[in-house]
Amino acid sequence: MMTATKGWAFALVVIFSVLLSWSIPRGESERAFISFSSHEPLVKAVSLASADGGQDFFMEMTDSVATNIEYDFYRDTCPEAETIVSSTMAQIYSQHKNVSAQLLRLFFHDCFIQGCDASVLLDDSNGNKNHSIEKQAVPNKTLKGFEKIDQIKEVLENVCPGVVSCADILALSTRDGVVLAGGPFYPLFTGRRDSARSYYDEATAEIPKPDDNITQTLHLFSLRGFTDRETVSLLGGHNIGKIGCEFIQSRLNNFKGTGKPDPTVSPSFLNEMRVFCEDNGNEKSSQGSPMAATMASPMEFPTAAPMAAPMASSPMASRGMSEKPARRGMPYFQQLSSSVSSGAGFDTHYYQSLLRGRGLLFADQQLMANERTARLVRAYASDDGSTFRMDFARAMMKMSNLNALTGSQGQVRLECTLAS
């Protein structure tokens, strides 16, 4: 009875929250979008506003979630935990608007490897400083936002010592960052615990790459239980932040090691990218780095601010761009025609860019190379953004529940960089 009561309570929270967050009026285009596939409608056949729909949604989200994760997990042990996270995030965001993109990418790179366990934050693995860690894996070398998680953790430790896990802090602060950036609110379970181990090999091999084709991208997401629809909606997180120029460079000069530009990029768009990211004539230096296109993932959420130059040990260190004091990047919303309504937040401009053949990453533009994903792109681009926002929120809820450690598993770290 208690479990059923909690289930219905959470379902009601979900229904109220998503209806409030997705209150943007929907047009005819979205209604067509909802019914365009009889096999897998983009929105459940039963609305979240109905009791059955809400309960089905709740069951869907909890099928693979351990019972020790629940809504408002810290209500007795640290009742102000979520308020502290949200208020601290608001303070950080007021000074660093790029924190939303930083944490969104950091959260994805954590959850995609062995689940949402804060293993990506560790500076060692099981206390062994000689063991390679996720931060050192090539896809993670440009991750940012670690110090923001540490800042929130410090505030919580002063109020509730040893109670709130770093994994929960990362999940909650990412959600709050999405909202601050204009994205949808989505309710989260809490009660995750932290891993004592870091997974260098897995991070090196399993983070999707910016030059992956559509088959590779869909395969990696499907291994984590994501459908095509969920994958396309998650990639829409590229709506915020910038794609760092180092992730685009190979498309300009040395696509797939050919020594030539990506043939799928139109000459006009190629010239635009070169204006933003050209290497001051040092094109050959970028061709010598086989890692140039493997430093980002299709879920790349780079910062909106210029990125610092790479360390000498970076595979990018030999490139001409590394000699510059800072790297530049390209936001999707700046790459749209003036005839297309665009912005810098959670609307349809990412998908509209793909329809125009202006995907910055090869893996992004590959969404148009598969008819199923192309139909999803066209559908997301066809309305006011409310359908994308709804699907993105649901997919983020699902991601946040991946393989969470609970109960006696894992630990609650006192410092997010160090195993307890």
C-alpha positions in Angstrom: 0.0 0.0 0.0 2.8 2.4 0.9 4.6 1.7 -2.4 1.4 2.3 -4.4 0.8 5.5 -2.5 4.3 6.8 -3.2 3.8 5.7 -6.8 0.7 7.7 -7.3 2.1 10.7 -5.4 5.1 10.8 -7.7 2.9 10.3 -10.7 0.9 13.4 -9.6 4.1 15.4 -9.2 5.2 14.3 -12.6 1.9 15.3 -14.2 1.7 18.7 -12.5 5.3 19.5 -13.2 5.4 18.6 -16.8 2.1 20.3 -17.5 3.4 23.4 -15.9 6.7 23.3 -17.7 5.2 22.5 -21.1 2.4 25.0 -20.9 3.5 26.6 -24.2 0.4 26.4 -26.5 0.7 23.7 -29.1 -0.3 24.3 -32.7 -1.6 22.1 -35.4 1.9 21.1 -36.4 2.4 19.3 -33.1 -0.9 17.4 -33.3 0.2 16.1 -36.7 3.6 15.3 -35.1 2.0 13.3 -32.3 0.2 11.0 -34.8 2.7 10.8 -37.6 3.8 7.2 -36.7 1.2 4.6 -35.9 3.9 2.3 -34.5 5.6 4.6 -32.1 3.8 7.9 -31.5 6.2 10.6 -30.3 3.9 11.3 -27.4 2.2 8.4 -25.5 -1.2 7.7 -26.9 -2.6 8.5 -23.5 -1.8 12.1 -22.3 0.3 12.6 -19.2 -2.7 14.7 -18.0 -4.8 11.6 -17.6 -4.6 9.3 -14.6 -3.8 6.2 -16.6 -1.2 8.1 -18.7 0.4 9.5 -15.5 0.6 6.1 -13.9 1.9 4.4 -17.1 4.6 7.1 -17.3 5.5 6.6 -13.6 5.8 2.8 -14.2 7.9 3.4 -17.3 10.3 5.6 -15.4 10.5 3.2 -12.4 10.7 -0.2 -14.1 14.5 -0.1 -14.0 15.0 2.0 -10.9 16.1 0.5 -7.6 13.5 1.0 -4.8 15.9 3.0 -2.7 15.7 5.8 -5.2 12.6 7.9 -4.7 11.1 11.3 -5.0 12.4 13.7 -2.2 14.8 11.1 -0.8 16.3 13.6 1.6 13.1 14.9 3.2 14.1 13.6 6.6 17.9 13.6 6.5 18.5 16.9 4.7 15.1 18.5 3.9 16.7 21.6 2.3 19.0 19.7 0.0 17.2 20.4 -3.3 16.5 24.0 -2.3 20.2 24.5 -1.5 21.2 23.0 -4.9 18.8 25.2 -6.9 19.6 28.4 -5.0 23.3 27.8 -5.3 22.9 27.0 -9.0 21.0 30.3 -9.5 23.9 32.2 -7.9 26.4 30.4 -10.1 24.3 30.9 -13.2 24.0 34.7 -12.6 27.7 34.9 -13.0 28.5 32.1 -15.4 25.8 31.5 -18.0 27.8 28.7 -19.6 27.4 26.5 -16.5 24.2 25.0 -17.9 26.0 23.6 -21.0 29.0 22.5 -18.9 26.9 20.5 -16.4 24.7 19.0 -19.1 27.7 17.6 -20.9 29.3 16.5 -17.6 26.1 14.7 -16.5 25.9 12.9 -19.8 29.5 11.7 -19.7 28.9 10.5 -16.2 25.7 8.6 -16.8 26.7 7.1 -20.1 29.5 5.2 -18.5 28.4 2.7 -15.9 25.4 4.9 -14.8 24.9 8.1 -12.9 27.4 7.4 -10.1 29.6 10.6 -10.2 32.6 8.4 -11.2 33.6 11.1 -13.8 34.3 13.5 -10.9 37.0 11.3 -9.3 40.7 12.2 -9.2 41.6 8.6 -8.5 40.0 5.1 -8.6 39.5 3.2 -5.4 42.2 5.4 -3.9 44.8 4.3 -6.4 46.4 7.4 -7.9 48.2 5.3 -10.5 45.0 4.0 -12.0 43.8 5.9 -15.0 40.6 7.8 -14.4 37.7 9.0 -16.6 38.9 12.6 -16.6 42.0 11.4 -18.5 40.0 9.7 -21.3 40.2 11.6 -24.6 36.4 12.3 -24.8 36.5 13.8 -21.3 39.6 16.0 -21.5 37.6 19.1 -22.3 34.9 18.5 -19.6 34.2 21.6 -17.5 32.1 22.4 -14.4 33.8 20.2 -11.8 34.5 23.2 -9.6 30.8 24.1 -9.7 29.8 20.7 -8.3 32.5 21.1 -5.6 31.0 24.5 -4.7 27.5 23.1 -4.3 28.9 20.1 -2.4 30.7 22.4 0.1 27.4 24.3 0.8 25.6 21.0 1.5 28.3 19.6 3.7 28.1 22.7 5.9 24.4 22.0 6.4 24.1 18.2 6.2 27.5 16.6 6.5 28.0 13.3 4.7 24.4 13.0 3.6 23.9 14.2 0.0 25.8 12.2 -2.7 27.8 13.8 -5.5 25.8 11.8 -7.9 22.6 13.4 -6.7 24.2 16.9 -6.7 25.2 16.4 -10.4 21.8 15.2 -11.4 19.9 18.0 -9.6 22.2 20.8 -10.6 22.1 19.7 -14.2 18.3 19.8 -14.1 18.3 23.2 -12.5 20.8 24.4 -15.1 18.6 23.3 -17.9 15.7 25.2 -16.4 17.9 28.3 -15.9 18.9 28.2 -19.5 15.2 28.2 -20.6 14.7 24.4 -20.8 11.9 22.3 -19.3 11.6 21.3 -15.6 11.5 17.6 -14.9 11.1 15.8 -11.6 14.0 13.6 -10.4 14.4 10.7 -8.0 17.2 11.0 -5.5 19.0 8.6 -3.3 21.9 7.8 -5.7 25.2 6.8 -4.1 28.7 7.5 -5.4 31.1 5.1 -7.1 34.5 4.6 -5.6 35.9 3.5 -8.9 36.6 5.4 -12.1 36.2 3.8 -15.6 38.9 5.0 -17.9 38.7 2.2 -20.5 35.0 2.4 -20.8 35.0 6.2 -21.1 37.6 5.9 -23.8 35.7 3.4 -25.9 32.0 4.1 -25.2 31.4 7.8 -25.3 29.9 8.6 -28.8 32.3 10.5 -31.0 31.6 13.6 -33.1 32.5 11.8 -36.3 30.4 8.7 -35.7 27.8 7.9 -38.3 24.2 7.5 -37.5 24.5 3.7 -37.1 27.2 4.0 -34.5 25.4 6.7 -32.6 22.1 4.9 -32.4 23.9 1.7 -31.4 25.7 3.3 -28.5 22.5 4.9 -27.2 20.4 1.7 -27.7 22.9 -0.2 -25.5 21.8 2.2 -22.7 18.1 1.5 -23.5 17.4 4.7 -25.5 15.1 4.6 -28.5 15.7 6.5 -31.7 13.2 9.1 -30.6 14.9 9.6 -27.2 18.3 9.8 -28.9 17.2 12.5 -31.3 15.6 14.5 -28.4 18.7 14.2 -26.2 20.9 15.4 -29.0 18.8 18.5 -29.0 20.7 19.6 -25.9 23.1 21.2 -28.4 20.6 24.0 -28.3 22.8 25.6 -25.6 26.5 26.2 -25.5 29.0 26.1 -28.3 30.6 23.4 -30.3 34.4 24.0 -29.8 36.3 24.5 -33.0 38.6 21.6 -32.3 35.6 19.3 -32.7 34.8 20.8 -36.1 38.3 21.2 -37.5 38.6 17.8 -39.2 35.4 18.5 -41.2 37.1 21.6 -42.6 40.4 20.1 -43.7 40.9 16.4 -43.1 37.6 14.5 -43.0 38.1 10.9 -42.1 41.8 11.2 -42.8 41.2 12.1 -46.5 43.1 15.4 -46.3 40.0 17.1 -47.8 36.9 18.7 -46.3 33.7 16.8 -45.5 32.0 16.4 -48.9 28.6 16.6 -47.4 29.1 20.2 -46.2 28.0 22.9 -48.6 30.7 25.3 -49.8 28.9 28.3 -48.2 28.6 26.6 -44.8 32.2 25.4 -45.0 33.3 28.9 -45.6 31.3 30.1 -42.6 32.9 27.5 -40.3 36.3 28.5 -41.6 35.7 32.1 -40.8 34.9 31.1 -37.2 37.5 28.4 -36.8 40.2 28.6 -39.5 43.7 27.9 -38.3 45.3 31.0 -39.8 46.7 29.0 -42.7 48.1 26.2 -40.5 45.7 23.6 -42.0 48.3 20.9 -42.3 48.9 21.0 -38.5 45.3 19.9 -37.9 45.6 17.1 -40.4 48.3 15.5 -38.5 46.2 14.8 -35.5 44.1 11.6 -35.8 42.4 12.6 -32.5 41.1 15.9 -33.9 37.5 14.5 -34.4 37.4 12.4 -31.3 37.5 15.0 -28.6 33.8 15.5 -28.4 30.7 13.3 -28.4 27.3 13.7 -30.1 26.1 14.8 -26.7 28.8 17.6 -26.7 27.6 20.5 -24.5 30.7 22.7 -24.6 30.9 25.9 -22.7 29.7 29.2 -24.2 33.0 30.8 -23.1 36.3 30.4 -24.8 38.1 27.3 -23.7 41.5 27.3 -22.3 44.5 26.0 -24.3 45.1 22.3 -23.9 47.8 20.9 -21.7 51.0 19.7 -23.3 50.0 16.1 -22.9 46.8 16.6 -24.9 46.5 14.9 -28.4 45.6 18.4 -29.6 48.8 20.0 -28.4 50.5 19.8 -31.8 47.7 21.6 -33.6 48.0 25.2 -34.7 44.9 26.2 -32.8 46.6 25.3 -29.5 49.0 28.1 -30.0 46.2 30.6 -29.7 45.4 32.0 -26.3 41.8 30.7 -26.5 39.7 28.6 -28.8 36.6 29.7 -30.4 33.3 27.9 -30.9 30.2 28.1 -32.9 26.7 28.1 -31.4 24.0 26.6 -33.5 21.7 29.6 -33.2 24.2 31.8 -35.0 24.3 29.5 -38.0 20.7 30.0 -39.1 19.5 32.1 -42.0 18.0 35.4 -41.0 14.7 34.1 -42.4 14.5 31.4 -39.7 13.4 32.3 -36.2 16.1 31.3 -33.8 17.3 31.8 -30.3 19.9 30.6 -27.8 17.7 28.3 -25.8 15.5 25.3 -25.9 13.5 25.8 -29.1 13.7 24.3 -32.5 16.8 26.0 -34.0 19.0 22.9 -33.6 16.6 20.8 -35.7 16.1 23.6 -38.2 19.9 23.8 -38.7 19.9 20.1 -39.5 17.1 20.5 -42.1 19.3 23.1 -43.8 22.3 20.9 -43.8 24.0 23.0 -41.2 24.8 20.5 -38.5 28.1 21.5 -36.9 29.2 18.0 -35.9 29.2 15.3 -38.5 27.3 13.0 -36.0 24.6 15.7 -35.7 24.1 16.1 -39.4 23.9 12.3 -39.7 20.5 12.4 -38.1 19.3 13.3 -41.6 21.0 10.3 -43.1 18.5 7.8 -41.6 14.8 8.2 -42.6 13.5 7.3 -39.1 15.7 9.9 -37.4 15.2 12.4 -40.2 11.4 12.2 -39.7 11.9 12.9 -36.0 14.1 15.9 -36.9 11.4 17.3 -39.3 8.7 16.7 -36.7 10.6 18.5 -33.9 11.3 21.4 -36.2 7.7 21.7 -37.2 6.1 23.2 -34.1 6.9 25.8 -31.4 9.4 23.6 -29.6 6.9 22.2 -27.0 7.1 18.6 -28.3 10.9 18.6 -28.2 10.9 20.1 -24.7 8.5 17.3 -23.5 10.5 14.5 -25.1 13.8 16.0 -23.9 12.6 16.2 -20.3 11.4 12.6 -20.4 14.6 11.4 -21.9 16.6 13.3 -19.3 14.6 11.7 -16.5 15.3 8.3 -18.0 19.0 9.0 -18.3 19.2 10.2 -14.7 18.0 6.7 -13.6 20.7 4.7 -15.5 22.3 2.1 -13.2 22.1 4.1 -10.1 23.9 2.8 -7.0 21.6 2.6 -4.0 21.4 1.3 -0.4 24.6 -0.3 0.6 26.1 0.1 -2.8 28.8 2.7 -3.3 29.3 5.5 -0.8 28.5 9.2 -0.1 31.7 11.0 -0.8 32.7 13.9 1.5 34.6 15.4 -1.4 33.4 14.8 -4.9 36.9 14.3 -6.3 38.0 11.7 -3.7 36.6 8.3 -2.8 35.8 8.1 0.9 
